[in-house]
Amino acid sequence: MKIRVDFVTNSSSSSFIVVKSAISEEQKEMILNYKDHALEICPEEYPDEYWDVYETEYMIRGTTIMDNFDMYKFLRRIGVPDEAISFEY
């Protein structure tokens, strides 16, 4: 049996970009304020680790260290098209 004695972590990071020209103002507001809508849109996904979501001129970008809340599922449920979303893991 092997025993690991060094530092072990389950942390990960993720980021996403949504092209603003592909979404409505309502979708933009929901993404920027996703914590206010998360339990309504994805009741099975409690956002216990939050995303840092901000807006630039052409996109909305989000980053997180732990990706426990399924942001992709949230974006799909509010109708953001796949071709407008880019994720990095």
Secondary structure, 3 states (H helix, E strand, C coil): CCCCCCCCCCCCCEEEEEEHHHCCHHHHHHHHCHHHHHHHHCCCCCCCCCCEEEECCCEEEEEECCCCCCHHHHHHHCCCCHHHEEEEC
